[in-house]
Amino acid sequence: MIKGRGVSDNPAGRFQTIQVLHDDPAPASLATEYRSETAKSLITSNDSPDVPFRHSINPYRGCEHGCSYCFARPTHSYLELSPGLDFETKIICKDNAVSLLQQTFSKDGYQCEPVVIGSATDPYQPIEKTRRLTRGLLEVFLAHRHPVGLITKSGLIRRDLDILAALAGQQLVSVAVSVTTLDNSLKTRLEPRASNGSTRLAVIRELSAAGVPVTALFAPVIPFINDDEMEEVIEQVAEAGAQRAGYVMLRLPWELKELWQGWLAEHYPDRAGRVMSVMRDLHGGREYQSSYFSRQTGRGQWANLFAQRFEIACRRAGLEGHELPPLRTDLFRVPSKPDQLVLW
């Protein structure tokens, strides 16, 4: 185990053609390396019928929070880096993100639709304190009255409460806060560099008090690891002011299957077999299936049980059936273009 890191392995990504083997023992700690990237495009689009948004931005590749279960880990393979330790120690920063967003809004024919920041990696991971890419993006969204959503598990979002409140006053923002556990000892093992549960409840409380619509996500639900906290988490987020709640079952795409099972063997060898047995039951005998609609909840007896528990918990907490009003798109202002030169 490496202090402050979610996994201990650094296996080759599925696209790596050369794998470097080391005989040296793993270091006691590992520093984070930050790399700059000049992105060619910023907003990515999807047509997935089970995703509630079409457009998203991730200002950072990789995430220093180091969540052992992160479904985005395999994306580091596209950079010929490992989904393991590389994902949480080699962070790529899209340093031209703010100017690129401005340029995108200025393009002829641009259609204003809500954009979500942080669909894969957390936009408020530690490097955001100094890089301030997420804040810069929010400033552009506010300046042009463009709707935006955020997904985070970080207390750092409170730094940008001034912008978020201004956006909320025009029905231009919503925030989803992930609350995985309220147990700090579990959090330290599961999400070593993320904010603790009490901080996330404080985030929900402060955002809600400022008029920012908040959805609380109990995500991921991990059988025999944190699922016993479901009812308490729903009760606590409701008391903190969340307007609605959602949940997502643990997802294990690509290389994450082996990384996750390595984490289980290190931290919970006594229950690893039961965890994976339920995961296979949720996905038709496999560790994971990416079919629409079932990939986030699973199917079968266990999936039905978790869904029923969640529904009952939301009903008791007063969150059942709550929907947030749609973000406005009619206020969008196209960035002004510089005057063209006059030919004499």
Steps between C-alpha positions, in 0.01 A plus 500: 500500500624850413404776741238735361436292189191306403675206332843345529543369147594667174410244232542583133197653332328301231657712222858501629740324263795506740481403864778592742558253780659607829652272763526780755255493792210746488586838658344601829358810331472630147499864388247633250620622162306767311522533124364777280297426190383728222163350422366515145139472611328526836135402499433131442159366404323171556178344377457254788129464582572434869712813558302815594727738308644514150802726541783500752841647583783345699773761555731234647599152381564269792396579855711538811212404727610145426163331541572129464166435328511787246342392171710766319830328579507312166496834312868543587570210265429733207805700611712180512505534877386256764147511645667417831741731678556708185134604505534661841863621480530625140240772459459674165370857518325653201651843558331659199154384610365846585601664171382193309155521659476865402593408142243220498221736604604739222471247218233563239203277557588407859192359672463572871430188705596421861862386544614290797846555649652193664321210335815283523762660725438741785526867395586591860787259562798650690679659201195723441610706802781646293405427135147647544382357169155415631451847644610652170248286313222604737587864443449448125170320557381787718619772263300349215205375705556140396352211704748275676499205739778371724578162656743490793585348835732783603457772759698733274183581307406737784774735378285572194176559688487861375484390134269208570253721689500749212431220251230353723325837513442464126414127508827417327665246731452179693752300701523129574698411813619143540476366857650151499542446872477680833758266651837679497702182538331351193535829313875499563535158341244548225554866402833595660530863383134596478307708754345311790129441537434783744661747260278381217193548719624852573534560124138396447390721788684810377406460136135448587500802730634709210216386274703253295297187410679191634467133418669259741645184348555190709762371263624248452296250697743222587347178637635407847725809504278808526147387408407479868532881513241567230213596729715719727661683208160577343370627833806718557508656151129581524554674834790693344268638232541278194196530277529158343713186522632231272718192519734306273623146552872425485615480138809299397584565134818385328815498718308612807383143564847382597595821682186484711547136589858580602367775729248259651769240565712763679230660712213251535626148427231356728215631287656528153330183379155618608548841338596354165226238518238775522671698224477197270137448597427864406654455155385159383799301622767753397676762707352773282280551195471838334142465374299821514268542799638197686867606518431747782254290700551138396222246458351219700421433864777712650427792269133491600593491867726806476239688296229426759721607788587825323137576420392442859787710636411790270134478596582516870737792443250695291701471178272266309405618153680834523619641168707811447367764259676494162788742455426797277652529154312809383730742682814406307701790363736432211847645570555823308747477215766764437417753229622395161763712330375759257669487159593844371 
